[in-house]
Amino acid sequence: MAHYETTVKGNIAELRDFINLKKSTLGITISTEDEVEGNVGDIKYYVAGYERFAYIGQNRVSLNVTMIESGEYVRVIATSLGGSQGVFMKINHWSEDNFLGAFTNIIEEYKKKAENCF
């Protein structure tokens, strides 16, 4: 399992649209498996599950993304799972790290864009 957390300036709708625009950079087999969006009081949330085929491990790997918007900031939490080899223990994390790294690049690009706009 690989994990990434950051806070960005902006809103969930804008960030979600940016991710969808850049989604093809996550891999040619990328798919959005499910999305949930809503709010609790003034706090907005968005949860999405993405999946892709990992050529190196010859298996599927998933990326779970949670975004929480409060005021003018969005907390982004992403966890990649699967894609490793082994029966009783994980032997490698290549696919997980690669998937999360590609997603991290999208968020970091958004952060730079947001810094220049505000």
Secondary structure as UniProt FT lines:
FT   STRAND          2..9
FT   HELIX           12..22
FT   HELIX           23..26
FT   TURN            28..29
FT   STRAND          31..40
FT   TURN            41..42
FT   STRAND          43..54
FT   TURN            55..58
FT   STRAND          59..70
FT   TURN            71..72
FT   STRAND          73..82
FT   HELIX           94..117
//
